[in-house]
Amino acid sequence: MVDRLGVAVGRIRRLHRPDPLAVADDGRRIGQASDIVAMLPGWSVHTLPEVSPAAAARLVREGYLEIVVRGRGPVRQRYAALTDITEVEDEVVRLAFCVDELPCQTSHRR
């Protein structure tokens, strides 16, 4: 997997299919994690991406990749919507963004 500049990002841990019915795309603002859980029947807070509620809603609706990013410091987890993929060639997935622009895990749930 590479970002828009061709820099290796990391490896894909998991792919989540899109759920276009999960959240209506009508401009509603999602304020807290409890709001998004109420809006996503069948999803629990433990299965949602660990990002802001608005970013999680987009990722669930569009489908997403969980990406393990290795580099300096601890291993980080980032998320890319399937719509953020610009090209797949051979075994290389190219993203429309730089790795630092992707939503990053915001907490460590137990």
C-alpha positions as a Markdown table, in Angstrom:
| # | Residue | x | y | z |
|---|---|---|---|---|
| 1 | Met | 0.0 | 0.0 | 0.0 |
| 2 | Val | 1.3 | 3.4 | -1.0 |
| 3 | Asp | 0.1 | 7.0 | -0.4 |
| 4 | Arg | -0.5 | 9.6 | -3.1 |
| 5 | Leu | 3.3 | 10.3 | -3.2 |
| 6 | Gly | 4.2 | 6.7 | -3.7 |
| 7 | Val | 5.5 | 6.3 | -0.1 |
| 8 | Ala | 4.9 | 2.9 | 1.4 |
| 9 | Val | 2.2 | 3.2 | 4.1 |
| 10 | Gly | 2.0 | -0.1 | 5.9 |
| 11 | Arg | -0.1 | -3.2 | 5.6 |
| 12 | Ile | -3.8 | -3.8 | 5.4 |
| 13 | Arg | -5.0 | -5.5 | 8.5 |
| 14 | Arg | -8.7 | -5.8 | 7.5 |
| 15 | Leu | -11.2 | -4.7 | 4.9 |
| 16 | His | -14.7 | -3.8 | 5.9 |
| 17 | Arg | -17.5 | -3.8 | 3.3 |
| 18 | Pro | -19.6 | -0.7 | 2.8 |
| 19 | Asp | -22.9 | -0.4 | 4.5 |
| 20 | Pro | -24.7 | 2.4 | 2.6 |
| 21 | Leu | -27.8 | 2.1 | 4.8 |
| 22 | Ala | -25.9 | 2.5 | 8.1 |
| 23 | Val | -26.0 | 6.3 | 8.2 |
| 24 | Ala | -28.1 | 8.6 | 6.1 |
| 25 | Asp | -26.0 | 11.0 | 4.2 |
| 26 | Asp | -28.4 | 14.0 | 4.9 |
| 27 | Gly | -26.0 | 16.3 | 6.7 |
| 28 | Arg | -26.9 | 15.3 | 10.2 |
| 29 | Arg | -24.2 | 16.1 | 12.6 |
| 30 | Ile | -23.0 | 13.3 | 14.9 |
| 31 | Gly | -22.0 | 14.7 | 18.3 |
| 32 | Gln | -20.9 | 11.7 | 20.4 |
| 33 | Ala | -20.1 | 8.1 | 20.2 |
| 34 | Ser | -23.6 | 7.2 | 21.7 |
| 35 | Asp | -25.2 | 9.1 | 18.8 |
| 36 | Ile | -23.4 | 7.0 | 16.2 |
| 37 | Val | -24.2 | 3.7 | 17.9 |
| 38 | Ala | -27.9 | 4.7 | 17.9 |
| 39 | Met | -27.6 | 5.5 | 14.2 |
| 40 | Leu | -25.8 | 2.2 | 13.2 |
| 41 | Pro | -28.1 | -0.7 | 14.1 |
| 42 | Gly | -26.0 | -3.9 | 14.5 |
| 43 | Trp | -22.8 | -2.1 | 15.2 |
| 44 | Ser | -21.4 | -1.7 | 18.6 |
| 45 | Val | -18.9 | 0.9 | 19.8 |
| 46 | His | -16.3 | -1.9 | 20.0 |
| 47 | Thr | -16.6 | -2.8 | 16.3 |
| 48 | Leu | -16.6 | 0.8 | 15.0 |
| 49 | Pro | -13.3 | 2.4 | 13.8 |
| 50 | Glu | -11.7 | 4.2 | 16.7 |
| 51 | Val | -11.9 | 7.6 | 15.2 |
| 52 | Ser | -14.2 | 10.6 | 15.6 |
| 53 | Pro | -17.9 | 9.8 | 15.3 |
| 54 | Ala | -18.3 | 11.7 | 12.0 |
| 55 | Ala | -15.2 | 10.0 | 10.5 |
| 56 | Ala | -16.5 | 6.6 | 11.7 |
| 57 | Ala | -19.9 | 7.2 | 10.1 |
| 58 | Arg | -18.2 | 7.9 | 6.7 |
| 59 | Leu | -16.0 | 4.9 | 6.9 |
| 60 | Val | -18.8 | 2.5 | 7.8 |
| 61 | Arg | -21.0 | 3.9 | 5.1 |
| 62 | Glu | -18.3 | 3.8 | 2.4 |
| 63 | Gly | -16.4 | 0.7 | 3.6 |
| 64 | Tyr | -12.9 | 1.0 | 4.8 |
| 65 | Leu | -9.4 | -0.5 | 5.3 |
| 66 | Glu | -7.7 | -0.9 | 8.6 |
| 67 | Ile | -4.1 | -0.1 | 8.0 |
| 68 | Val | -1.2 | -0.9 | 10.3 |
| 69 | Val | 1.4 | 1.9 | 9.9 |
| 70 | Arg | 4.9 | 1.2 | 11.0 |
| 71 | Gly | 7.5 | 3.9 | 11.4 |
| 72 | Arg | 9.3 | 5.7 | 14.1 |
| 73 | Gly | 7.6 | 5.2 | 17.5 |
| 74 | Pro | 4.8 | 2.8 | 18.3 |
| 75 | Val | 2.7 | 1.0 | 15.7 |
| 76 | Arg | -0.2 | 3.1 | 14.7 |
| 77 | Gln | -3.5 | 2.2 | 13.1 |
| 78 | Arg | -5.1 | 4.4 | 10.4 |
| 79 | Tyr | -8.2 | 4.0 | 8.3 |
| 80 | Ala | -8.9 | 4.7 | 4.6 |
| 81 | Ala | -12.4 | 4.7 | 3.1 |
| 82 | Leu | -12.6 | 2.4 | 0.1 |
| 83 | Thr | -13.4 | 5.6 | -1.9 |
| 84 | Asp | -9.9 | 6.9 | -1.0 |
| 85 | Ile | -8.3 | 4.2 | -3.2 |
| 86 | Thr | -7.3 | 5.6 | -6.5 |
| 87 | Glu | -5.7 | 2.5 | -8.1 |
| 88 | Val | -5.0 | -1.1 | -7.5 |
| 89 | Glu | -2.2 | -2.6 | -9.7 |
| 90 | Asp | -0.7 | -6.0 | -9.1 |
| 91 | Glu | -0.5 | -6.1 | -5.3 |
| 92 | Val | -0.1 | -2.4 | -4.7 |
| 93 | Val | -3.0 | -0.3 | -3.4 |
| 94 | Arg | -2.6 | 3.5 | -4.1 |
| 95 | Leu | -4.4 | 6.0 | -1.9 |
| 96 | Ala | -5.6 | 9.5 | -2.8 |
| 97 | Phe | -4.1 | 10.9 | 0.4 |
| 98 | Cys | -0.8 | 11.0 | 2.3 |
| 99 | Val | -0.7 | 8.7 | 5.3 |
| 100 | Asp | -0.8 | 11.6 | 7.8 |
| 101 | Glu | -4.1 | 12.8 | 6.3 |
| 102 | Leu | -5.9 | 9.5 | 7.0 |
| 103 | Pro | -8.0 | 9.2 | 10.2 |
| 104 | Cys | -5.9 | 7.8 | 13.0 |
| 105 | Gln | -7.0 | 5.7 | 16.0 |
| 106 | Thr | -8.0 | 8.0 | 18.7 |
| 107 | Ser | -8.2 | 5.7 | 21.7 |
| 108 | His | -7.2 | 2.3 | 23.0 |
| 109 | Arg | -10.4 | 0.4 | 24.0 |
| 110 | Arg | -10.2 | -2.5 | 26.3 |
